[in-house]
Amino acid sequence: MSYYLIQPRESYGILRNCPKCKGKSRYKNTDSFRVNANGKQIDVWLIYQCEACKNTYNLTIYERVRASALPAGEYEAFLRNDKDTAFYYGRKKSIFTNNKAEINIEDIPYEIIPLKNYGQEKEGTETGEGENLDFTPEGLGSYSYGESACQREEIIIQNPYGLRIRVDRVMAEIMQISRSAVKELFQKGILSCAQNYAGEYNIVTRRKEKAGDNRN
């Protein structure tokens, strides 16, 4: 069994009506925060900006909270416009849901990370750790569709950020072959998946011949 994580390389973009552009525009994360103190309580926003006219939109992160109640070091990170913190909140889907902000999920560059175990965070990516699968024609071998002749190998794909990506596209990147070749494997039943687009948790099943089975 192999595990992979689909992770965006950039923050979510926001689609919203821009008062200056007089229509729906794409807003991007500026990696900057606005912090407003009101007595002992603070408000924190992540600033988004229209790509066309630079009009700004404040995405609420915290409302009326004590700075002392925030995780250690986070208040200072807001004040210094820490990029890692801005990137974290720029991919935190619940923040966008709470703000009723429309996410542009179809235009986000991403990477596919091999994982050792389900739920594991980014680990072993520099060496490409994870179970190595042989996706060459020789590795795929010959297949029989009878359950007695085949064993199943599951490829688990996590998509926790909800990016809109077709499963065959993901598999083409994992296998490092063309999408047309992947589609052919799906058509032949060598690969199978319950959905066409990647959900939060996806199982792609690979059928392969059992060792020692030499039937023609």
MARPA-587718 format. One record per residue (C-alpha): x negated, y negated, z; residue number from 1; residue in one letter. Coordinates in steps of 0.02 Angstrom, whole numbers, plus 50000, padded with zeros to 5 digits. Layout:
       X       Y       Z   num   residu
       X       Y       Z   NUM        a
...
END
This chain:
       X       Y       Z   num   residu
   50000   50000   50000     1        m
   49935   49828   49954     2        s
   49987   49657   50017     3        y
   49980   49488   49932     4        y
   50028   49312   49984     5        l
   50088   49177   49864     6        i
   50027   49011   49935     7        q
   50048   48836   49862     8        p
   49890   48736   49830     9        r
   49984   48571   49852    10        e
   50123   48501   49961    11        s
   50302   48514   49904    12        y
   50359   48376   49790    13        g
   50526   48291   49825    14        i
   50659   48251   49697    15        l
   50765   48101   49745    16        r
   50848   47948   49672    17        n
   50726   47804   49662    18        c
   50804   47630   49686    19        p
   50671   47551   49575    20        k
   50671   47680   49436    21        c
   50863   47689   49438    22        k
   50864   47878   49428    23        g
   50797   48039   49501    24        k
   50608   48037   49519    25        s
   50474   48151   49587    26        r
   50395   48095   49751    27        y
   50226   48159   49807    28        k
   50142   48175   49977    29        n
   50025   48029   50010    30        t
   49936   48120   50154    31        d
   49980   47972   50264    32        s
   50091   47957   50417    33        f
   50191   47816   50492    34        r
   50198   47815   50682    35        v
   50315   47701   50777    36        n
   50309   47684   50966    37        a
   50468   47640   51061    38        n
   50424   47632   51244    39        g
   50362   47804   51295    40        k
   50438   47886   51143    41        q
   50374   47894   50966    42        i
   50440   47925   50791    43        d
   50330   48005   50658    44        v
   50358   48009   50470    45        w
   50259   48084   50326    46        l
   50253   47957   50186    47        i
   50303   48012   50011    48        y
   50284   47902   49857    49        q
   50371   47894   49689    50        c
   50248   47949   49556    51        e
   50315   47820   49433    52        a
   50335   47659   49531    53        c
   50252   47694   49702    54        k
   50414   47666   49798    55        n
   50397   47755   49966    56        t
   50508   47875   50061    57        y
   50480   47922   50244    58        n
   50505   48106   50283    59        l
   50548   48123   50468    60        t
   50431   48237   50566    61        i
   50477   48187   50745    62        y
   50611   48075   50817    63        e
   50612   48003   50993    64        r
   50483   48119   51069    65        v
   50348   48088   51198    66        r
   50172   48092   51128    67        a
   50123   48202   51276    68        s
   50250   48332   51218    69        a
   50162   48358   51052    70        l
   50036   48499   51025    71        p
   49861   48454   51083    72        a
   49773   48336   50963    73        g
   49922   48315   50846    74        e
   49964   48137   50897    75        y
   49785   48083   50860    76        e
   49795   48176   50694    77        a
   49948   48074   50646    78        f
   49860   47912   50691    79        l
   49707   47950   50585    80        r
   49809   48018   50437    81        n
   49728   48189   50450    82        d
   49743   48273   50279    83        k
   49756   48450   50347    84        d
   49902   48398   50458    85        t
   49986   48310   50311    86        a
   49962   48466   50205    87        f
   50035   48575   50343    88        y
   50193   48471   50359    89        y
   50201   48448   50170    90        g
   50230   48636   50156    91        r
   50342   48660   50309    92        k
   50509   48698   50230    93        k
   50612   48668   50387    94        s
   50557   48486   50388    95        i
   50629   48461   50214    96        f
   50788   48553   50261    97        t
   50812   48443   50414    98        n
   50789   48288   50306    99        n
   50905   48358   50171   100        k
   50764   48326   50048   101        a
   50771   48414   49880   102        e
   50610   48511   49850   103        i
   50538   48529   49677   104        n
   50486   48713   49691   105        i
   50456   48746   49506   106        e
   50308   48632   49480   107        d
   50187   48682   49618   108        i
   50015   48756   49581   109        p
   49984   48912   49684   110        y
   49861   49050   49723   111        e
   49888   49235   49756   112        i
   49791   49295   49907   113        i
   49754   49480   49944   114        p
   49792   49526   50124   115        l
   49744   49677   50229   116        k
   49911   49689   50317   117        n
   50087   49619   50303   118        y
   50105   49453   50393   119        g
   49919   49421   50396   120        q
   49866   49243   50361   121        e
   49733   49194   50235   122        k
   49591   49314   50273   123        e
   49460   49399   50168   124        g
   49498   49285   50021   125        t
   49318   49241   49987   126        e
   49273   49423   49959   127        t
   49442   49469   49887   128        g
   49472   49595   50025   129        e
   49624   49704   50020   130        g
   49655   49875   49947   131        e
   49581   49886   49774   132        n
   49701   49952   49643   133        l
   49643   50019   49476   134        d
   49754   49934   49348   135        f
   49651   49984   49197   136        t
   49729   50100   49068   137        p
   49621   50240   49139   138        e
   49678   50200   49315   139        g
   49860   50198   49264   140        l
   49837   50369   49183   141        g
   49985   50469   49119   142        s
   50152   50462   49207   143        y
   50294   50583   49228   144        s
   50464   50521   49282   145        y
   50507   50673   49387   146        g
   50494   50637   49574   147        e
   50397   50801   49597   148        s
   50261   50744   49479   149        a
   50242   50565   49541   150        c
   50203   50475   49700   151        q
   50249   50297   49739   152        r
   50127   50158   49779   153        e
   50202   49998   49848   154        e
   50136   49824   49817   155        i
   50205   49699   49944   156        i
   50216   49519   49887   157        i
   50255   49384   50016   158        q
   50325   49218   49957   159        n
   50362   49126   50121   160        p
   50357   48954   50039   161        y
   50498   48998   49920   162        g
   50409   48958   49758   163        l
   50511   48999   49603   164        r
   50401   49124   49511   165        i
   50445   49277   49410   166        r
   50384   49443   49479   167        v
   50308   49494   49312   168        d
   50204   49336   49312   169        r
   50139   49374   49486   170        v
   50099   49553   49439   171        m
   50008   49496   49282   172        a
   49895   49389   49391   173        e
   49869   49528   49519   174        i
   49832   49658   49385   175        m
   49736   49534   49275   176        q
   49826   49589   49118   177        i
   49947   49499   49002   178        s
   50129   49470   49049   179        r
   50183   49566   48895   180        s
   50084   49716   48958   181        a
   50165   49701   49129   182        v
   50338   49689   49051   183        k
   50302   49849   48955   184        e
   50255   49936   49118   185        l
   50421   49880   49193   186        f
   50516   49940   49039   187        q
   50432   50111   49051   188        k
   50473   50126   49236   189        g
   50290   50129   49287   190        i
   50323   49969   49385   191        l
   50489   49926   49464   192        s
   50559   49788   49573   193        c
   50734   49747   49634   194        a
   50727   49565   49579   195        q
   50659   49464   49433   196        n
   50608   49313   49536   197        y
   50501   49328   49691   198        a
   50599   49314   49853   199        g
   50523   49291   50025   200        e
   50478   49477   50034   201        y
   50458   49583   49878   202        n
   50417   49766   49848   203        i
   50346   49816   49680   204        v
   50337   50004   49660   205        t
   50203   50083   49554   206        r
   50229   50261   49495   207        r
   50071   50363   49474   208        k
   50031   50543   49440   209        e
   49988   50653   49587   210        k
   49810   50716   49596   211        a
   49793   50889   49519   212        g
   49949   50876   49411   213        d
   49890   50904   49233   214        n
   50056   50932   49147   215        r
   50071   50865   48971   216        n
END
